[in-house]
Amino acid sequence: MALLATSLLWVSYAVCLGILALISGLFIFTYQKPGERTITITLVSLLTIFSLLATLLLLPVDIALTSSTVDRKLGAKKSWATPNAVDNITLQLKIVYYTLYSLDAVLCLLVVPFTYFWYEEDDQVEREEGRQTVGGRLWGAFKYTIAFLVLCVILFLVGFFVPVAKKARDDHRNLDYFRDLLTENHGERALTFSIGILITLGTILYTLYTAPGLALLPLALIKTAPRVSAPQLHATSASQLSQNRERQRQLDLRNEGRDGGLETRDRRELENLVREERTLVRRERLATEREGTGRNFFVRAAIKLEALFRPITLLAGLLLLLVALVVFASMLITMIDKLKNSVCGTSCGYLLAHTKIFQPLNWILTLTSKIFPIDYVLFLLLTLLMFFSSVVGIATIGIRFLWIQLFSLRPGKTTPNAMLMATVLLTLTALALNYSLAMIVAPQYATFGAQTYCDRPSHHPDTQPDCSNHSSAVRACSERAENPVAKMVCTPSVGTTFLNRIMVNFPFLGLLNFYAQFAFLGIFLVVFLVMLFRVPKLDEEGMEDDEREAEEEGLLASTGRRFGATWQDLTGRAQGVKRSGGGYGATGGEGAVDRGTEDHGEEAAVPVGLGTERGGGGRDSNW
């Protein structure tokens, strides 16, 4: 029975790994620049993304395996869950955890940097002339990677010799759970210290990228539907372009036979018209691409399907917005609970597994953990939400050093060196995310799952009490349980034990990671409030075309207008386009410009660059 239960859980994890491999591949191929793909960079990026996602998704399997040893109704170990069987389960989990954490560290600190320098050392001219050899390129890449190798050695040596938190041991010597986290094993201490440093570095990135990404992702989905349909945009642009060129022709005719050329007023108007013409030509081209004109049947069908699923995208954005707010509230509640009720406070980074204040996410995951794999699916979705929030944050802010932007992350336009840099950032962010999900988002679920124990006196030290007739005495497992039976029955997850060991043995790391969560919540709140009233610019220099397209599609339009545009995209017919000319030539705010639509409660996109003498004509808007 034990073998069957554990095998099914590991099979579920293997299936999840297959899904993660697919997600990793889609992510890499979506963001890579097609003309600059290389097999080395693709494989390294794919392996790194896959490894970090596998690390994050091991926790629910860990919880399910440790919880499977307990009969939740009776609060007692199952008959097959002997100490040796439990030790075998935890040993398997430790091997997998240490392997994944070590793989993450090696990929992040050695393999990815080496691959980055290998790519940078490539010189096509010297290679074609035969002056660059593979050996020389390898040495050049290794030469720069030596600094990262030295960093790894220093981290390991510092962790090997740094003393454990003896004050914590002395203050809480009577708390078995706490005492078990303190370690004298120098090798294990070196590994925990190294991973702890990487988690702390990742927490900085997690705060700067994941927090704004979590606010931006749902609102970006809500605002993806265009306000103006492709047929409407094409018809309106063609009408306005015709009027624009007719007005330019009139000005040219007015200039014929005049020695001094156009008057200042007419010359300024002509300059505005030329700028507007360029915008209208670009808009007409974008509308043609969106309609699929001249493209094959499959592309046109895909465009129709995209329009058909826009309402679903809108609903998904609203759902993610609700989830993001629940995550925010849950994290805030846990932070307050830890500050108020932590058993050890600053000496262990506010360790608290069993929460005393009701926390929605923790309650939902703990409740669903009774029926595997419901909690696993929920945790998978939550993890992917936070991961893609990190991706959105990096794409929005860019890869920067202080205020200097180094690279940008854009779908289909990410260069190989930018892809590798983004991979390192995501790896460090994932390590911090592992801490946040386990320690802040759902601490009780992550530590004990749905495990319970029978809180009655035991007549013999090695005998479990019987709660078959005392269901009220069955209590949820807690690190602060005083009954020695809890020590016998409750088995904390290996993942949270490893993370708590880092925070207990190195309290300064625990404090930094704990208080950084307040910065995360603050940044999320600021970005969320700003996003309610304003659409941010994404990579101003590298995404100029995307900004103009976003403006032309009217990202700030109402939901009703978006559904109208969706219907027109599906039917392929524009509504309310007026072909009559006129309206051009007015300056200084005189003469209304025909926008190409009738007054049906809608407004077509205003041409970029159309200005007046006093209105700052010719300046392209960012919105």
ABEGO torsion letter per residue (X at the ends): XAAAAAAAAAAAAAAAAAAAAAAAAAAAAAABBAAABBAAAAAAAAAAAAAAAAAAAAAAAAAAAAAAABBAAAGBBBAABBAAAAAAAAAAAAAAAAAAAAAAAAAAAAAAAAAAAAAAABBAAAAAAGABBAAAAAAAAAAAAAAAAAAAAAAAAAAAABBBBAAAAAAAAABAAAAAABBABAAAAAAAAAAAAAAAAAAAAAAAAAAAAAAAAAAAAAAABBABBAAAAAAAAAAAAAAAAAAAAAAAAAABGBAAEBBAAAAAAAAAAAAAAAAAAAAAAAAAAAAGBGBBAAAAAAAAAAAAAAAAAAAAAAAAAAAAAAAAAAAAAAAAAAAAABAAEAAAGGBBABBABBBAAAAAAAAAAABOAAAAAAAAAAAAAAAAAAAAAAAAAEBBBEABBABBBBBGABBAAAAAAAAAAAAAAAAAAAAAAAAAABAAAAAAEABBBBBBBBABAABBBBAAABAAABBBBBAABABAAAAAABBBBAAAAAAAAAAAABAAAAAAAAAAAAAAAAAAAAAAAAAAABBBBBGAAAAAAAAAAAAAAGAABBAAAAAAAAAAAAAGBBBGBBABBEGBGBBGGBEBBBAGBBBAGBBBBBBBGBBBAAAGBGBBBAX
